[in-house]
Amino acid sequence: MVLAAGRGTRLLPYTRHTPKPLFTLGGRPLLALILERLQQAGCREVMINTHHLHEQIEALVNEGDYRMALHTVHEPQILGTGGALRNVADYWSQGPLLVVNADIVSDIDLTALWACHCTEGHAVTMAMHHHPDFNNVAVDDDEFVTGFDAATATAPTTHPMAFTGIHVLSPRVLDFLPPSGPAHIIDAYARMLQAGLRIKAHVVRDHYWRDIGAPEAYREAACDAMVPAAFADAFARPPEGPVRCRPLQGDGSDRRWFRLQSGRHSLVMVDHGIRTQRDACLEVDAFVAIGRHLHARGVAVPRIHGYDTFAGLVFLEDLGDRHLQTVVQNAAVGEIGDRYREVIDRWRTMALAGAEGFDTAWTYQSAFYDRRLILQRECRYFLEAFVQGYLGLQVPYDHLAAEFDALADYTLAAAWNGFMHRDLQSRNIMLGPRGVCFIDFQGGRVGPLQYDLASLLIDPYVNLPHRLQADLLDYALRRLQRRCDVPPDLFRKGYAACTVTRGLQMLGAFAFLSRVKGKMHFAAHIPTALATLRHRLERLAPVLPLPDLTALVARISASQRITNKQGGLP
């Protein structure tokens, strides 16, 4: 019997949309893995009790292809382990029953446990082990359970051990369960001990065991399940020896990054967190789908060696630690242009080849860089997060709405579309063994190529000289014209507009990340980003004057607000 009825309270909010037995390890539901192990152990018939989101569990059982007979038993009211066993008494009243919890990941030998029970002939055989976090069962020197309370477990004549959640029961147990209603099996076991029956402890060692009942425990189990396969995919063999896990510095998102090292081999793991919605396309889905697509199209992105989009874990080729930002800051003036020309060459491949076969269903924010995105995620973001939130200036959106509308219309009218990365700046460009590689592509969509080029050239992290920006724009246009018939005047107009929309987005992001997320280092880049926006508005003015926005940016630049805020936020 597989116990799968629990609500998964410790795993909230994730269990609101997915029952705990369907949490995945390496992309496969834990319940499916348990059923496979039972089948391999020789089980012929399995009962699965259900309650919370029972329809999902029933669907998995019905879709499976097993040589065993499977029965789901729905409990309108959760009965506990004892009540669940009584509820299916008709199935096992003539012989022993193997019981496993559906939230336990283990490689314990079930066949050996079953053989121990049948050979010893006791009413219950419990698989026991040493686990400091759960050692609350008393076991004597002869490996029999003597009690289930802390006092007994720590008595001088016993050894404290932990119950694995796996046990074999003989029908005699039914005599110690109430005839109906909820019941705890441990209470029944305690009554059996009082009645003089013996409970065998089948002690296991050198095994794997995890209870996935809490978020961090589930994450660790998911990682344990995936690391060997990821290393095997990357290096043609599993890790040789232990795998060391070291945190890496993150970015503006809430994701966590780690380097996994085994001998001379390493991978990078990115943790997006456990899935928060069952059916929506989330950031991790976009990361995997777009990343695999770009790599298949020959784009310079890290290869994905394993992923589980429910657990939120993705294992990547390790590109090292050299960002373009760091390289540029330490490079000679003449070397910077060469570096950027190499980046532009590889960006061209991403922009054009990445658009071929690109499925907009992979996107998690928006499928296209469209008017709504410009107005909401760039113009309004700038006004609400930066002007109002960060600076405390009461400038209503209506005051700038007409100019924002004009900017959006002009930008889209001059767009030359392809695959758009959306955040192509120096911290998202790595220089490793394979040369230039792009990361953080999960925000990709269909949009103007000019936007990514603007993101690259007006990047405040490196603050390229205006002359070099102009030269690199010319170079990028020449390289594009070798592959497509892009009109140069149209491309330059779109580029000029995108430098403004990108500038608005950057200031909104820096303000939000520093003020709301508490990532104060982003505030240091606000003065450069503001100066760039002012310059770009002036360059755009001959073809698209935006007087109110230009005046606001000039007023902010001339005031002491930005300078004063570098030492602290309001």
C-alpha positions, 0 to 999 in steps of 0.5 A, a space after each residue: 500500500 502506498 500512503 498518498 492521501 496527505 495534504 502536504 501542509 509543510 509544502 504549502 503553497 506548492 501543494 495547493 496545485 500539486 499533491 505531494 506524491 506528484 512532486 517530481 525527481 528528475 522530471 518524473 513524479 515520485 509516485 511513479 518512481 515508487 510504483 516502479 520500485 514496487 514492481 521491481 520488488 515483485 509486488 503484484 497488487 498495490 492500493 493507493 489511498 488518496 484525498 487531497 487533489 485525488 483526481 491528479 493521482 488517479 490520472 497518473 495511475 490510470 495513465 501508467 503501464 504496469 504489470 501490477 494491479 493498481 487500486 486507488 481508494 479515495 478517502 473523503 476524510 483523511 483517515 491517517 495511516 491506521 484508518 487507511 489500512 483498516 479501510 482496505 482490510 479486505 485486500 490484505 486480511 489473508 496475508 502480509 502488506 508492505 506499506 510505504 509513504 509516498 513522500 519518502 525517497 529511498 533505495 532501501 531493499 524492499 525484497 530484503 525487508 519482505 523476506 525478513 518479515 516472512 522469515 521472522 514471522 512477527 506481526 510487524 517489521 519496520 525498516 529502521 535506520 539511524 537519522 539524527 533528526 528523527 531518532 525517536 524510536 527505541 530499539 534493543 540489542 536484538 533489533 526489536 522495537 521497544 517504544 515510541 517515545 523519547 524517554 524510551 528511545 534514550 533509555 540505557 538499554 535501547 538505541 534511538 533509531 528512526 522509522 523510515 516510513 516503510 514497514 510490513 504488516 501481518 493481518 494481526 495488526 487489524 485487531 489493534 485498529 478501531 473499526 472505523 474512522 481516523 487512526 494512527 498506526 503508531 498508536 496501534 503499534 504501542 498497544 501491540 507492544 503492551 499486549 506482548 507482541 513483538 515488532 521487528 526492527 529491520 535495520 538498514 545501513 549504507 542506503 539513501 533516504 529522504 523525507 521530501 515533506 518540506 521545501 528544502 528537503 524536497 529541493 535536496 532530494 531533487 538535486 540528489 536525483 539529478 546530479 549523477 545524470 547531469 554529470 553523465 550527460 556532460 562528461 560521459 560518466 557520473 561524478 567521480 567521488 563527492 560533489 561539492 556545491 558552492 553558491 555563486 553571486 546572483 543577479 537581479 532575480 530571485 534565482 539561486 546559482 551554484 557551482 557543482 564540482 567533482 574532480 576536474 569537472 564542474 557544472 552550474 546549477 540554477 535554482 528557480 524555486 519550486 513551481 508556483 503554478 501548475 499549468 502556466 508557463 513560468 520563468 524556468 519553462 522559458 529558460 529551458 525551452 528557449 535555452 535548448 532552442 538557441 543551443 540547437 540553432 548554433 547560438 552561443 549559449 550554455 548547453 543544458 545538461 538536465 532540468 526539472 521544471 517542477 523542482 525549478 532546477 536546471 544544470 548548465 555547462 560551466 562557462 567560468 566567471 569572466 563577464 564582459 563587464 569585468 573584461 572591459 573594465 580591465 582591458 586597454 582602450 583599443 581592445 574594447 572595440 575588438 571584444 564588442 565586435 566579437 559580441 556583435 558577431 555572435 549576437 547576429 547569429 542569436 538574433 537571426 538564427 534564434 528567430 528561426 523555428 522560435 515558438 512564442 509559446 515558450 515565452 513567459 512574460 510576453 510573446 512579442 515586444 509590443 505596445 503594451 510592454 513598452 507602455 507598462 514595463 518600460 514607461 510606467 515602470 520608469 515613472 512608478 518605480 524610479 520617479 515616484 517610488 525611488 525619488 518621491 516625485 509626484 508626477 502623474 502618468 497622465 502628464 506623460 501619457 501622450 509622449 509615452 504613446 508616441 514613443 511606443 508607436 515610433 519604436 514599433 514602426 521602426 522595428 526590424 524584428 528577430 529573436 530579442 534577448 531583452 537583457 543583453 548587457 555585459 553581465 549577461 555575456 560570458 567570455 569562457 573557453 568557447 569565447 563569447 556566450 550569452 546567458 539569462 535568455 529566458 526573457 527572450 521573445 520576438 522583437 526589434 533587433 535594435 533593442 538588444 543592440 541598444 541594451 548592449 551599447 548603452 549598458 551603464 555597467 561599462 559606460 562605453 564612450 559615445 564615439 565607440 557606441 556609434 562605431 559599433 552601431 555602424 559595425 552591427 548594421 554592416 554585419 546585419 546587411 550581409 545576412 538580411 536586407 535591413 534598411 539602414 535609415 529604418 534601423 537607425 531610427 529604431 535604434 534611437 527609439 530603443 535607446 530611450 525605451 531601454 533607458 526607461 526600463 533600466 532606471 525602473 529596474 535599478 530603482 526597484 531592485 535597490 529600493 524594494 528588493 534591497 539590492 543596494 549595489 544597483 543604485 550605484 548605476 542610476 547616475 550613469 543610466 540617467 545621464 545616458 537617458 538624457 543624452 539619448 532623448 536629446 539625440 531623438 528630439 529632431 525626429 521625435 520630440 518628447 519635451 515633457 519627458 526630456 524636461 523631467 529627466 533634465 530636472 532630475 539630473 540637475 537636482 541633488 536627488 540622485 547624488 544624495 541617494 547614493 549614500 542611502 534610500 528614503 
